[in-house]
């Protein structure tokens, strides 16, 4: 029932699709935060890698589901192949809001119908997460701070989960995780807003002066504030 509820709320929802694209801008506060920590990449190449790497990564994900290996195609740079492989093997591109309500393992027609709807709807999240992952990966590569490629991809995955939300059940807030079936019901579509508040808390702690218990690195907080203001402005102007 929960899976069906989420599906009928999200399928063919232009607001949901648009929100995923807008959410990709939240990589910028984290890039600013990394820069203040001495992990400085090239914003031009990082953003370009995200924009031009997202579609091939999404394609690699969906072709992999059909048994085809796009990642082995000739002409694809080795770094991209390795990034695509890591993202696929570790579920970076397959995580979505539907992880809040995984379907039971039965073979009913309803399950098949919902699965098809989910896969179609997940494309927006897959694209957004792919864009974020490639942006972070290229930034970390350009910084020169991560000579170990596996650690580079692990850090990129961590950043994706922070900025794009980690919907896996293991990451569910304890107030819901400890409440059993009732917690699972009450948690419906709550992972994103809670993550949103956690992101603001993190950036605020980073930005506050040290005398107030912060770390004195306001770049990430100010960047997030600027983008939130811009998104709010678009919301008001368009009435959406």
N, C-alpha and C positions, 0 to 999 in steps of 0.2 A: 504493500500500500504506500509506503514511504517512497519507494523508487518510482512508482506510478505518479505520485504527487509531484515529485521533483521534475519528472519528465514532462508532464503536461504544463508545468510552469515555465520550462526552458525551451522546449522545442519550438522552432520558428519564432523565437522571441528576439526581435531586433535590438531591444535594450540589452539583453544578455550578450548578444554578439558584439555590440558596440562597446559594452563595458570591458570585454576582454581585450579589445584593441586599445582602449584608453588605458587599461591597466599596465600595458607594456611601457608606458611613460614612467612608471614607478621604478624602472631600472636606474633612472638618472639620479635620484637621491642616494641610491646605494653606491653608484659609481663615485659620486661626490664624497660619500662617507669613506670609501676605499682610498680615495686620493688624499684625504686628511690623515690617513693612517700610513701614508708613504707608499701605498700600492697604486702607482700612477700609470695608467695606460694611455692609449691614444683614443680620444672620444670619437674622432672621425672614422677610424678603421673599426672600432668596436661597434658603433651604431650601424655602419655599413655591413659588417659581418652579421649583425642581427637581422637587418632588413633583407639581405640577399641570401642568408643561410636558413631563414625560417621555412620558406617554402620547400626547398630540397629536404630539410630535416623532416618536415611533416610528410612529404612524399615517401621518404625512406621508411617512416613509421607505418604508413598504410600499405605500402608495398610489402613490407616485412610480414604484415598480417595475412597477406595472400601467398606467402612463401617465396616471394621474389627478393633478390638481394640488390637493391639499388646502391648500397654502400660499396659494392665491389665494382661499380661501373668505372670504366677508364676515364681519365681526365679530371676526376674529382681529387682535389688536394688531400694529402694524407692526413693533415690535421682535421679537416672536415670529416673524413671517413672515421677517424678515431672518435671525434666528438659525437657523430651520429650513432656510432656503435655503443659508446658509453651511455648516451641518453636513452637508447632503446633497451639496453641490457638492464638499466637501473630504473626504468619506468618513469623517467623524467617527462617524456612526452605523452604518457598514457594516463597520468594522474588528472583527475577532474573533479568537479563538484559531485559527480555521481558516486565517488568513493564514500560519500556519506551514507549511501544506501545501496550496497552491492546486492545484486540479484542472487536469489537462491539457485542452487544447481538443479534445475528441473528442465524438462524438455517441452514445456507447454507452449502453445502458440502465442500466448500473452508475453511470455518471456522473450521469445524470438522477436516479436514486434517491438517491444521496449528496447531490446538490444540494438536493433536497427536504428531506432530513433535516437538512442544514446550516441551511437557511433557518428551519426550525422551531426548531432548537436556538439559533440566533443571536438569537432574540427576547429572551432573558434579557439578553444582552450589549447588544443595541440599546437596551433599556429602561434598563439601568444607565448606559450611556454618555450617553444622552439626559438622564437625571436629573443626572448630573455636569456636563454641558455647560451646561445651563440654570441650575444653581446657580452655577457660576463666572461665567457671563455676567451674571446679575443682580447678583452681588456686585461685579463690576468696574464695572458701570453705576452702582450706588449709591455707589461710592467716589468718583466724579467725576474719577478719574485718567485715564480713557480717553475723551476727547471724540471721537476717531476711532473709529467703530464697527467698522471693519475690523480695526484693531489690537486692539480689545477682543475680538473673536471669535477672532483669532489667539492671543491670550494664553489665552483660555478653552480653545481646542483644545490648546495646549501643556500646560495643567494637567490636562486629561483624559488625555492620553497619559502624563503622569507618574503620576497616581494610579490610572488604570484600565488601564494597560499599552498599549504600542504594539507590536502584533504584526507589523507590516510587515517584509518581508524586509530592507529597507534599514536597519532598526533592530536587526537580529540582532547579538548579541555577536560581536566580531571573531574570537574563538577558534573560533567555528562558521562564520562567514562565509568565513574564509580556508581552511577545510578541505574545500571542495567538497562532493561527494556524501556523504562520510563525516560532514562537519559538519552537513549537512542531516538526516542520520539521527540523530546524537547530540543534536541540538537539540530533538528531539521533546518537546513539553510542558515545555520548560525556560525559555521566555521569561518566563512569569509568575513563577516563583520567583526568577529573576535580577533581574527588575524589583523584586520585593519587597525583596530585599537592597539594591538600589540606593536605594530609597526610604528605608530605614533609614539608609543611609550619608549620604544628603543631609540628612536631619533631624538626624542626630548632628552633622554638620559645622556646621549652622546653630545647634545648641543648645549646643555646647561653649563655654566661656569663651574670650575672645580670647587669653588667655595660653597656651592649649593649642591654638591654631591655628583655633579656631572663630569664630563670628560673634556669640556671646552672645545668641542669640535662641532660647530653649528652648521657646517655646509650642508650636510644631509637633511637636517631639519628644515633649513631655509628653502632648499630645493623642493622638498616635499610640500611645504607650505605654498610655494609659488604655483606648483602644478595643481594642488587642490583648489586654490583660488581660481586658476584658469578653468578647471573643469566645472566649478560652481558657476562661473560666468557663462559658460556654454549652456549649462543646464537652465539657467534663468532666461537667457536670450532665446533659446529654442523652445522652451516650455516643455522639454522632455525629461 
